[in-house]
Amino acid sequence: MGTAFSHEAEYLAQKRSYQPLYFHSKTKGNQILLNDCYSRAERISTFHDGIVFTNRPVQPEERITLRILKRENGWNGGLRVGFSCLNPSNINPYSLPPFICPDLIAQSPTWAAVLPDQFIKVGDIIHFWVNNSGKVFLRTSEVKKFLLFDRVTVSSPLWAVMDVYGTTKAIELLTPVSETFRPRLPTPVFRDEPSEFCFCLPATDDEECSVCLYHAKNTWLLPCGHTILCHCCANRIFRDTAKCPMCRCKIEQFYLQNKSTPGDAWNFSW
């Protein structure tokens, strides 16, 4: 069974044919409030009882992407992330312990770690994933790849698990934008005229978008000039905060970029 799961996981990882990833709607800490689409989790009070799971198992090498939405001073420590063999659909939410570390780890096949404080500032986007060897890595706009912990059992289905703990008050799960849209002629996008089209292609080598880690970087942010995002993620961030994830500069415009000449619009032949 474990071998079959491994082969299926590898196939799905290659095809990127994942179902949408959300927080599990029922199994969560008793202080967690989810939004209507289960993409945002906020701890109502105290500093604990903030455990959340993903709605489905994640595959080896699949990135879980989070954005830090709120912090709360007065506590020590912050967000914990990891993986668990526990199927949240089979868990009574009232039986969840107040903490992932050490409670849930001690009680079940769960692996997790505290994130370093420098990675959990408001607005920060973090990615974490487990590879086929059971090593869990973290990536941010500041750190390319960081080994968080290892020895995760990958022979069984794994759900991502997070603990909205301490100074971390609210987080958001970000999912890749659908690739089913046909490309249209690119135009500059302004704050009051958001684009609804996707111009993105899968990335090669190290040219992936810093947010989704899948689409190629193809968008030029103005006025800061950074080119770290695909068009889909730039559009989403533009609508949300309008701040560059790297320098926090306000984004006034963003353009599709010619790969050979920064700043030039991407030319289409039809």
N, C-alpha and C positions, 0 to 999 in steps of 0.2 A: 504493500500500500504506500509506504514511504517513497519507494522508487518511482511508482506511478505518479505520485504527487510532484516529485522533483522534475520529471520529464514534462509534465503539464505546465509547471511553473516556468520552466525554461522557455517553452513554446510561447506562453502568454507574454513573458517578458520581452521576447524578441518581437512579437507582433504588436505590443502595446495595446492589446485589446481588452483593457481592464473595464470592469463596470465602474461607475462613479464611486468615489470614495467619500464617505460621510462619517460623522460620529454615530455610534449605535444609539438609536432613539430611546431605548428602554433601560439598558444597563449602564448606569452612570452613578457617580457619587451623589449623595443626597443634597449637596450644596451646589450642584451643577444645574445651570439653566441653559438650554439649547434654543437656538432660533428655529424658525419654521422649516428651514431646509436642512437643518442638522449639520451646518458647516461651521457654526460658531458656538463655542462653549465658554461660559462665564461662571466663575465661582461667586455665589451670592454673598456669603459671609464666612467668618473664621478663616483659618489658613489651611484647612485640610478638607477631606471628603470631596475631593475634586477629580476622582479617577474617571476617565473616559476611554472607550474602545472605538476602533473603526467598525463600520457596519459589515465588513467582509474580511476574509483573510487577505493578506498581502503576499505578493510573490517575492522570491529572492531577487535583489537588485531593483525592486520597485521603490521609487522615492516617495516618502511621505513628506509633504511640504506644509509647513506651518508658518503663520504670521502671528507675531506677538501684538495683541491689540491693547491690553491694559496692564499696568503694574499697580501694586499697592504697597506703599512703604510701611514700615513698622514690623515686618516679618524677616526672618532669616531663611535663605535658600529660595529656590524657584522651581521652574518647570522640570519635571522628570519625564523621560521618554524611554520606550522600550518595546518589547514584543512578548506575547503570551500565547501558549497553546490552549488557553481557555476560550471556549466559544461563548461570547457574551450572551448569545440567545438562550443559552442553557443556564445562565447565572441568575439567581435571585438578587436584584440590585440592593436589597436591604441587607444582604450578607457580605457586601463589599467592605473591606477594611478601610480605615481612614487614609492610609498611605500605600503607595506602591512600594516604596523603600522604607522599612524593610518588610512590611507586613505581607503584601501580596506575593513578593518574591519568596518569602519563607513558607507560604501556604500553598503554592502552586508552581507549575512549570512556567515561570515568568522571569524575564531578564530586563533590567532597566537601570538607568543611571541619571544622576543630576546633571543638568547642563551647566557649563561654566557661566558665571554671571555676565561676562562680556558678550555672550551670544543671545541674551534674552532681554534686550532693550525694546521699548515700544517701537513698532514698525519693522523690526528685524524679521527677515524671512530665513527660516532654517529648513534644511532637508536632512532626513536621516533614513537609513536603509540597512538591511541585512544582506550579506552576500551568501553565496552557496556554501561557504566554509563556516558560516555562523558568526562572522565578524560584523559588528554594527559600526557604521561610519556616520559622521556628521559633516555637513557642508553648509557654509554661509557665504555671504558676499565677501567676507574678510578672510575666511579660511577655506582653502580649496578642498581638502579632505582630511578628516581628523578621526582617528580610531577611538570610538567611545567605549566599547567593551567587546568581548568575544564569548565564545563557547555557547552560543545559542543553538538549540536543537532545531535543525531545519528539515528534518525528515517527516514532520507533521505540519498541518496548517498552522499559520501564525497570524494572529491579529495584532495590529499596532495598538499600544496602550500608552496613555499619557496621564500625567497627574498635574492638574492646574493647581499648583501648590505655592504657598508662601507669597513671595513678591509678584508672582505671575497671576494676574487676575482674570485674563480672558485671552483665548487663542482662536485662530481661524484655520480650518483646513482648506488649502488651495488645491484645486484639481485642474489638470490640463484642459484647455479649451478644445472642443471637438474639432476634428480635422476634416469634417464632411462638407464644409463650405467651399464653394468655388471661388478662386481668387478673382478679384475685380481690379480695375485700374486704381492705383494708389493715389491718395490725395493727402495733403497735410491735415491733421486732425486737431481741432481746437477744443477747448474745455466745454463749450456749449454745443458741439457737433460731434458726439462720440461715434466712432465707427463700429459697425456690427459685422464686419467681414473679416475673414482670416486669410492672411497672406503668407502663412508660415509653412516651412518645410522641415523635416527631421534634420537634426544637426549631425555633423560629422566631426571626428577628432575632438578638439577641445573648444568648439565654437558654439556650445549649447547655451541657451538662455539661462541666466543666473537664477531665474525663478522656477520655471517648469523643468529645467534640465533635460528637455527633449527637443523642442523646436530650436532652430538655428537663430543666433542673434541677427536681427535684420532691421533694427529700429534705432534711429538717432534721436536722442533726447535734447531738447533746447530749453534753456540756454546753456546747460552744463556740458553738453556735447558727449555724454557717455553713451556707449553702444553695448549695453550688457543684457538687453531684453529682446525677446521676439515681439512681433506686433501684437499678438493676442494678450500677452502679459502686460505690455505697455499700455494697451487700451484699458485693461482692468484696473491697473494701478492709477492711471490717469483719472478714471471715473471715481476712484475711491479716495486716495489721499493726494494725488497730483504731486508726489515727491519722489525724486530719484532714490532708488533703494541703496545706491552707493554713497552719494554725498548729501542726500536730504534736500537738495536744491529744489525749488518749486519748478515743476514742468509746465512750460507755457505752450509748447507745441511738440509733436513728435512726427517723424517722417520715416517711411521705408527707405532703406539705404542700399545703394549699389555697393556690392562687396569690394569692388576694386577702387572706388572713389568715395570716401566718407562724405556724407552730406548730400550726395546726388540721389534723386528719386530712382527707384527701381523701375526699369523700363519693360513694359509688356508689349508683345508684338501683335496682339489682337485688339 
